[in-house]
C-alpha cells in the first residue's frame, strides 16, 4: 500500500465520522487541518549521503562514512533531503533517518568478494584491498539493524558499488579468462545479490511493518559518463552485471507490491548534465530528479511498473556491442582510465 492509499483511508474514515455526527442539532465545528506526518528512513550508499551534491550530508570523512541521520537540518542536498523537501510540497511533514553509508555494498558476501581485489590500475593491483581502501560496510549488517520501527516510508537504492566491485573482480581474473566462465561468475554474484536483496526488503518489512517500501533499480553502468571511454569488454561486463541486477532481482519485487523507481530505463539517467564530475554520481540536478521519481512512486495510487525491456539496457554503441559480444576481459591488459574510478568504493 502506498502513502497515497493510506492517506485516502484516513480521509475516508474522517468523512464517515463527520457524517455520523451530522444529525446533531449543533453544527459541528470544522477541525483545523492537521499535517500528515511521515517517518522516513533511507537505505543507501554514497548516493544517500549525497556525494557529488553541492552540499552533501556530513560524514566521518569527506569521501567515506555514514551520513548524518538528520541531513536536512544541515541544509544538505542529495536525493534523501530532496525527498523530504518534495514531500513537504504535498503537505507532508517528514522526519528523517538517513542510514546512507558511502562505500557500502548490499551484504557481507559481496563485501568479502569485492575486497579481495584492489583496483587493477593501482599499486596494489588485484591484491586484497588494504583497510584504508576497502568497501567499508554493507546494508544488511550496518544499516538494516538500525531501521526505525516506526518508519512509514523506507527507500532503498542498492547495486552501484556492487556492480563496480564485481566488474573489478572480473578484470582481476575472478571469473576466469573466457566468456563462459565470466558469465558464470556474474550469475553467481548476481544470485548472491538477489538473496541479500530479498533479505533486506523482508527485513525492513519485519522491522517496520507500517512502512511503504520503495526501491530503485540502477542505471546500465555501461552507458553512464564514466564508462563511455572504457574498452568494449569492460563496458560489456558493466552492462551484464547492472542489467542482470535490475531485471533478475530488483524489478521482481513488484510482484510483492513493492514500487520500483525505474532508473534503468529513464533516458535522464544517462544525461551528462545530471552527473557530478566523476561521471558516476549524480549532481544536484540528478539527485533532484531521483527524489521526484521516488516521491511519485511513493504517492501513486497505482505505481508504474519498471519496463521489462528498453533501449537503455544495451551498450549504447552498436559497434562496441558487436566487438564485445565475442570478447572476454583478458588479463593482464591495461583497461584504461575509466577503471581508475573503480579504485575506491563509492
Buried (B, 14 or more C-beta within 10 A) or exposed (E): EBBBEBBEEEEEEEEEEEEEEEEEEEEEEEEEEEEBEBBBBBBBBBBBBBBBBEBBBBBEEEBBBBBBBBBBEEEBBBBBBBBBBBBBEBEBEBBBBBBBBBBBBBBBBBBEBBBBBBBBBBEEBBEEBEEEBBBBBBBBEBBBEEBBEEBBBBBBBBBBBBBBBBBBBBBBBBBBEEBEBBBEBBBBBBEBBBBBBBBBBEBBBEBBEEBBBBBBBBBBBBBBBBBBEBBBBBBBBBBBBBBBBBBBBBBBBBEEEBBBBBBBBBEBBBBEEBBBEEBBBBBBBBBBBBBBBBBBBBBBEEBBEBBEEBEBBBBBBEEBBEBBEEBBBEBEEEBEEBBBBBBBBB
